[in-house]
Amino acid sequence: MIASLGLVVGIVLGLVLHPVVPIWLQPYLPIAVVAALDAVFGAVRATLDGVFDDKVFVISFVSNVLVAALIVFLGDQLGVGSQLSTGVIVVLAVRIFSNAAAIRRQLFGA
């Protein structure tokens, strides 16, 4: 319940305040969002499997975002940022779809 309330408050604040993302942060934001989604889908799957641990979720969430941003940052420094961004997105998307399939199987048996 608290997480749902936090989500609603965050969405309302975002719509009202219209935050501006600094130019230097813009290449990393989509990667961070996808990495965070990967952690959230993993948490939903773990909850349905009955093995959810809040400590593991927080560590997974933070480490996914930091590692993905670090990979893209290093790619930018090496001049191959867009290729590494694509690679990170593909890997995380595969994980998200894998978790979504497991969630679907758990909920609907299909």
C-alpha atoms as an extended CHARMM CRD file, in Angstrom:
* protein
*
       110  EXT
         1         1  MET       CA              0.0000000000        0.0000000000        0.0000000000  PROA      1               0.0000000000
         2         2  ILE       CA              2.8080000000        2.4050000000        0.8660000000  PROA      2               0.0000000000
         3         3  ALA       CA              4.5430000000        1.6960000000       -2.4500000000  PROA      3               0.0000000000
         4         4  SER       CA              1.3360000000        2.4090000000       -4.3820000000  PROA      4               0.0000000000
         5         5  LEU       CA              0.8250000000        5.6490000000       -2.4880000000  PROA      5               0.0000000000
         6         6  GLY       CA              4.4350000000        6.6520000000       -3.1780000000  PROA      6               0.0000000000
         7         7  LEU       CA              3.9530000000        5.9300000000       -6.8780000000  PROA      7               0.0000000000
         8         8  VAL       CA              0.8170000000        8.0740000000       -7.0500000000  PROA      8               0.0000000000
         9         9  VAL       CA              2.4940000000       10.9260000000       -5.1280000000  PROA      9               0.0000000000
        10        10  GLY       CA              5.5330000000       10.7230000000       -7.4210000000  PROA      10              0.0000000000
        11        11  ILE       CA              3.4230000000       10.8440000000      -10.5800000000  PROA      11              0.0000000000
        12        12  VAL       CA              1.3900000000       13.8000000000       -9.2860000000  PROA      12              0.0000000000
        13        13  LEU       CA              4.5470000000       15.6990000000       -8.2680000000  PROA      13              0.0000000000
        14        14  GLY       CA              6.1000000000       15.0150000000      -11.6710000000  PROA      14              0.0000000000
        15        15  LEU       CA              3.0180000000       16.3110000000      -13.4850000000  PROA      15              0.0000000000
        16        16  VAL       CA              2.7250000000       19.4030000000      -11.2900000000  PROA      16              0.0000000000
        17        17  LEU       CA              6.3910000000       20.3900000000      -10.9550000000  PROA      17              0.0000000000
        18        18  HSD       CA              7.5740000000       19.4890000000      -14.4930000000  PROA      18              0.0000000000
        19        19  PRO       CA             11.1490000000       18.6250000000      -13.4500000000  PROA      19              0.0000000000
        20        20  VAL       CA             13.8980000000       19.3980000000      -15.9530000000  PROA      20              0.0000000000
        21        21  VAL       CA             16.5620000000       16.7850000000      -16.5710000000  PROA      21              0.0000000000
        22        22  PRO       CA             20.0070000000       18.3550000000      -17.0270000000  PROA      22              0.0000000000
        23        23  ILE       CA             21.5500000000       17.8970000000      -20.4790000000  PROA      23              0.0000000000
        24        24  TRP       CA             24.4990000000       15.9110000000      -19.1190000000  PROA      24              0.0000000000
        25        25  LEU       CA             22.1270000000       13.4340000000      -17.4410000000  PROA      25              0.0000000000
        26        26  GLN       CA             19.7710000000       12.8730000000      -20.3840000000  PROA      26              0.0000000000
        27        27  PRO       CA             21.7020000000        9.9920000000      -22.0220000000  PROA      27              0.0000000000
        28        28  TYR       CA             21.6730000000        8.0340000000      -18.7620000000  PROA      28              0.0000000000
        29        29  LEU       CA             18.0620000000        8.5280000000      -17.7050000000  PROA      29              0.0000000000
        30        30  PRO       CA             16.4410000000        6.0400000000      -20.1380000000  PROA      30              0.0000000000
        31        31  ILE       CA             19.0260000000        3.4120000000      -19.2250000000  PROA      31              0.0000000000
        32        32  ALA       CA             18.4160000000        4.0010000000      -15.5130000000  PROA      32              0.0000000000
        33        33  VAL       CA             14.6430000000        3.7300000000      -15.9900000000  PROA      33              0.0000000000
        34        34  VAL       CA             14.9370000000        0.4220000000      -17.8690000000  PROA      34              0.0000000000
        35        35  ALA       CA             17.3510000000       -0.9170000000      -15.2310000000  PROA      35              0.0000000000
        36        36  ALA       CA             14.8960000000        0.1000000000      -12.5040000000  PROA      36              0.0000000000
        37        37  LEU       CA             12.0430000000       -1.6040000000      -14.3830000000  PROA      37              0.0000000000
        38        38  ASP       CA             14.1370000000       -4.7690000000      -14.5350000000  PROA      38              0.0000000000
        39        39  ALA       CA             14.5030000000       -4.7200000000      -10.7530000000  PROA      39              0.0000000000
        40        40  VAL       CA             10.7670000000       -4.0690000000      -10.2690000000  PROA      40              0.0000000000
        41        41  PHE       CA              9.7370000000       -6.9340000000      -12.5620000000  PROA      41              0.0000000000
        42        42  GLY       CA             12.2130000000       -9.1740000000      -10.7450000000  PROA      42              0.0000000000
        43        43  ALA       CA             10.6430000000       -8.1650000000       -7.4410000000  PROA      43              0.0000000000
        44        44  VAL       CA              7.1330000000       -8.9320000000       -8.6780000000  PROA      44              0.0000000000
        45        45  ARG       CA              8.3210000000      -12.3290000000       -9.8870000000  PROA      45              0.0000000000
        46        46  ALA       CA             10.0470000000      -13.0230000000       -6.5600000000  PROA      46              0.0000000000
        47        47  THR       CA              6.8860000000      -12.0230000000       -4.7000000000  PROA      47              0.0000000000
        48        48  LEU       CA              4.7880000000      -14.4300000000       -6.7350000000  PROA      48              0.0000000000
        49        49  ASP       CA              7.3890000000      -17.1760000000       -6.1850000000  PROA      49              0.0000000000
        50        50  GLY       CA              7.2750000000      -16.4530000000       -2.4470000000  PROA      50              0.0000000000
        51        51  VAL       CA             10.9730000000      -15.5730000000       -2.1680000000  PROA      51              0.0000000000
        52        52  PHE       CA             10.8570000000      -11.7670000000       -2.0980000000  PROA      52              0.0000000000
        53        53  ASP       CA             13.3820000000      -10.0920000000        0.1860000000  PROA      53              0.0000000000
        54        54  ASP       CA             13.2870000000       -6.3190000000        0.5660000000  PROA      54              0.0000000000
        55        55  LYS       CA             17.0460000000       -6.0870000000        1.1270000000  PROA      55              0.0000000000
        56        56  VAL       CA             17.7360000000       -7.9890000000       -2.0760000000  PROA      56              0.0000000000
        57        57  PHE       CA             15.2860000000       -5.7480000000       -3.9440000000  PROA      57              0.0000000000
        58        58  VAL       CA             16.8910000000       -2.5080000000       -2.7890000000  PROA      58              0.0000000000
        59        59  ILE       CA             20.3900000000       -3.7630000000       -3.5580000000  PROA      59              0.0000000000
        60        60  SER       CA             19.2600000000       -5.0800000000       -6.9490000000  PROA      60              0.0000000000
        61        61  PHE       CA             17.4700000000       -1.8310000000       -7.7750000000  PROA      61              0.0000000000
        62        62  VAL       CA             20.4060000000        0.4240000000       -6.8870000000  PROA      62              0.0000000000
        63        63  SER       CA             23.0890000000       -1.8200000000       -8.3780000000  PROA      63              0.0000000000
        64        64  ASN       CA             21.1580000000       -2.3120000000      -11.6580000000  PROA      64              0.0000000000
        65        65  VAL       CA             20.8040000000        1.4340000000      -12.1080000000  PROA      65              0.0000000000
        66        66  LEU       CA             24.4130000000        2.1900000000      -11.1670000000  PROA      66              0.0000000000
        67        67  VAL       CA             25.9600000000       -0.5680000000      -13.2750000000  PROA      67              0.0000000000
        68        68  ALA       CA             23.8560000000        0.3000000000      -16.3290000000  PROA      68              0.0000000000
        69        69  ALA       CA             24.7050000000        4.0100000000      -15.9970000000  PROA      69              0.0000000000
        70        70  LEU       CA             28.3880000000        3.1830000000      -15.4860000000  PROA      70              0.0000000000
        71        71  ILE       CA             28.4840000000        1.0400000000      -18.6210000000  PROA      71              0.0000000000
        72        72  VAL       CA             26.9110000000        3.8200000000      -20.6740000000  PROA      72              0.0000000000
        73        73  PHE       CA             29.2460000000        6.4090000000      -19.1130000000  PROA      73              0.0000000000
        74        74  LEU       CA             32.2890000000        4.2990000000      -19.9640000000  PROA      74              0.0000000000
        75        75  GLY       CA             30.9330000000        3.8460000000      -23.4750000000  PROA      75              0.0000000000
        76        76  ASP       CA             30.6010000000        7.6110000000      -23.8160000000  PROA      76              0.0000000000
        77        77  GLN       CA             34.1860000000        8.0570000000      -22.6510000000  PROA      77              0.0000000000
        78        78  LEU       CA             35.3670000000        5.4870000000      -25.2130000000  PROA      78              0.0000000000
        79        79  GLY       CA             33.2440000000        6.9990000000      -27.9870000000  PROA      79              0.0000000000
        80        80  VAL       CA             30.9190000000        4.0080000000      -28.2910000000  PROA      80              0.0000000000
        81        81  GLY       CA             28.1530000000        5.1550000000      -25.9580000000  PROA      81              0.0000000000
        82        82  SER       CA             25.2720000000        4.5010000000      -28.3200000000  PROA      82              0.0000000000
        83        83  GLN       CA             26.4120000000        0.9370000000      -29.0190000000  PROA      83              0.0000000000
        84        84  LEU       CA             26.7810000000        0.1540000000      -25.3230000000  PROA      84              0.0000000000
        85        85  SER       CA             23.4380000000        1.8350000000      -24.5840000000  PROA      85              0.0000000000
        86        86  THR       CA             21.8080000000       -0.4360000000      -27.1360000000  PROA      86              0.0000000000
        87        87  GLY       CA             23.5140000000       -3.4640000000      -25.6270000000  PROA      87              0.0000000000
        88        88  VAL       CA             22.4050000000       -2.5700000000      -22.1130000000  PROA      88              0.0000000000
        89        89  ILE       CA             18.8270000000       -1.9690000000      -23.2650000000  PROA      89              0.0000000000
        90        90  VAL       CA             18.7380000000       -5.3080000000      -25.1110000000  PROA      90              0.0000000000
        91        91  VAL       CA             20.0570000000       -7.2710000000      -22.1270000000  PROA      91              0.0000000000
        92        92  LEU       CA             17.6910000000       -5.5730000000      -19.6890000000  PROA      92              0.0000000000
        93        93  ALA       CA             14.7350000000       -5.9310000000      -22.0700000000  PROA      93              0.0000000000
        94        94  VAL       CA             15.3870000000       -9.6660000000      -22.3740000000  PROA      94              0.0000000000
        95        95  ARG       CA             15.4030000000       -9.9200000000      -18.5710000000  PROA      95              0.0000000000
        96        96  ILE       CA             12.1950000000       -7.8610000000      -18.3040000000  PROA      96              0.0000000000
        97        97  PHE       CA             10.3930000000      -10.0110000000      -20.8780000000  PROA      97              0.0000000000
        98        98  SER       CA             11.6470000000      -13.1690000000      -19.1760000000  PROA      98              0.0000000000
        99        99  ASN       CA             10.2920000000      -11.9710000000      -15.8410000000  PROA      99              0.0000000000
       100       100  ALA       CA              7.0300000000      -10.8600000000      -17.4810000000  PROA      100             0.0000000000
       101       101  ALA       CA              6.6220000000      -14.3290000000      -19.0050000000  PROA      101             0.0000000000
       102       102  ALA       CA              7.2270000000      -15.9490000000      -15.6190000000  PROA      102             0.0000000000
       103       103  ILE       CA              4.7080000000      -13.5980000000      -14.0100000000  PROA      103             0.0000000000
       104       104  ARG       CA              2.1640000000      -14.3970000000      -16.7070000000  PROA      104             0.0000000000
       105       105  ARG       CA              2.6940000000      -18.1370000000      -16.2300000000  PROA      105             0.0000000000
       106       106  GLN       CA              2.3370000000      -17.7770000000      -12.4600000000  PROA      106             0.0000000000
       107       107  LEU       CA             -0.8450000000      -15.6750000000      -12.6400000000  PROA      107             0.0000000000
       108       108  PHE       CA             -2.6250000000      -17.2880000000      -15.5770000000  PROA      108             0.0000000000
       109       109  GLY       CA             -1.0270000000      -20.7140000000      -15.8420000000  PROA      109             0.0000000000
       110       110  ALA       CA             -0.2550000000      -20.0800000000      -19.5030000000  PROA      110             0.0000000000
